[in-house]
């Protein structure tokens, strides 16, 4: 069985999380500048078996797509073109950033470290992946 990658896609940077090979545990992997995302993903799938990529789906409270969805759609088309052998799923990402900050606070992380937006994005990707794993 291969890993599942989850992406919390953003205009500036993208948080990435990954499962273990048995797909039991979701862990934060890293955050990369979005401009370097394709290079990172292509290199990662060359060295690790990845069976699926889950991309966060930003929605409004009324279930309509949020404004950032307009950035994600072209990314998804290019991702499918570059990695056609890997299925892509979408998963609701509402509140993941707030949940990530809450998890940082609850773990006793200092305020200075909680301001690290890259870490928030990585934790958000982990939350997306954990939630996705529960749903399958």
C-alpha positions in Angstrom: 0.0 0.0 0.0 1.2 3.5 -0.8 1.0 6.7 1.2 -1.6 9.4 0.9 -0.4 13.0 0.7 -2.6 15.9 1.7 -2.1 19.5 0.6 -3.3 22.7 2.3 -2.8 24.7 -0.9 -2.2 28.4 -0.6 -1.1 31.3 -2.8 2.2 31.7 -1.1 2.9 28.4 0.6 1.4 24.9 0.8 1.3 22.7 3.9 1.9 19.0 3.2 1.0 16.0 5.3 1.5 12.3 4.6 0.3 9.0 6.0 2.5 6.1 7.0 2.6 3.2 4.5 -0.3 1.4 6.4 -2.4 4.6 6.2 -3.0 4.6 10.0 -1.1 7.8 11.0 -1.2 11.2 9.4 1.9 13.3 10.1 3.0 16.8 9.0 5.7 16.5 6.4 6.7 20.1 5.5 5.5 23.4 4.1 6.9 24.5 0.7 6.6 27.7 -1.2 3.8 27.2 -3.7 6.0 28.2 -6.6 8.2 25.1 -5.8 5.3 22.7 -5.1 5.4 20.8 -8.4 9.1 20.2 -8.1 8.7 19.0 -4.5 5.8 16.7 -5.4 7.5 15.2 -8.4 10.6 14.5 -6.4 8.6 13.0 -3.5 6.6 10.6 -5.7 9.8 9.4 -7.3 11.2 8.2 -4.0 8.0 7.3 -2.1 5.0 5.3 -3.3 2.0 7.6 -3.2 -1.4 6.2 -4.1 -3.5 9.3 -3.7 -3.3 13.0 -3.1 -5.9 14.9 -1.1 -6.3 18.6 -1.7 -8.2 20.8 0.8 -11.4 22.2 -0.6 -12.1 25.7 0.8 -15.8 26.3 1.3 -17.9 29.1 2.7 -20.4 28.4 5.6 -23.2 28.0 3.0 -21.2 25.3 1.2 -20.3 27.4 -1.8 -16.6 27.5 -2.9 -14.5 30.2 -1.3 -12.5 32.8 -3.3 -9.3 30.7 -3.0 -10.9 27.9 -5.0 -10.2 30.0 -8.1 -6.5 29.5 -7.4 -6.8 25.8 -6.7 -8.7 24.7 -9.9 -5.8 25.5 -12.3 -3.3 23.9 -9.8 -5.4 20.7 -9.9 -5.5 20.6 -13.7 -1.7 20.9 -13.8 -1.2 18.4 -11.0 -3.3 15.9 -12.9 -1.3 16.6 -16.0 2.0 16.1 -14.3 1.1 13.1 -12.1 -1.7 11.4 -14.1 -1.2 8.0 -12.4 -2.1 9.4 -9.0 -5.8 10.0 -8.2 -6.7 13.3 -6.6 -9.5 13.7 -4.0 -10.8 16.9 -2.5 -11.7 17.2 1.2 -13.5 20.0 3.1 -10.9 22.2 4.8 -13.2 24.6 6.7 -11.8 25.6 10.1 -8.5 23.7 9.7 -6.4 26.8 10.2 -8.3 27.7 13.4 -8.0 24.1 14.5 -4.3 24.1 13.8 -3.8 27.2 15.9 -5.9 25.7 18.7 -3.8 22.6 18.6 -0.7 24.7 18.9 -2.1 26.6 21.9 -3.3 23.4 23.6 0.1 21.8 23.2 1.7 24.7 25.1 3.5 26.1 22.1 4.9 29.6 22.7 3.2 32.5 21.0 6.2 33.3 18.9 6.2 29.8 17.4 2.4 29.9 16.8 2.9 32.9 14.5 4.9 30.7 12.1 2.3 30.5 9.3 4.3 27.7 7.6 3.8 25.5 10.7 0.1 26.4 10.7 -0.2 25.3 7.1 1.6 22.0 7.8 -0.7 21.3 10.8 -3.7 22.2 8.7 -2.7 19.7 6.0 -2.4 17.1 8.8 -5.9 17.9 10.0 -7.2 17.6 6.5 -5.5 14.2 6.1 -6.7 12.9 9.5 -10.3 13.9 8.7 -10.0 12.3 5.2 -8.7 9.1 6.8 -11.8 9.0 9.1 -14.1 9.4 6.1 -12.8 6.5 4.0 
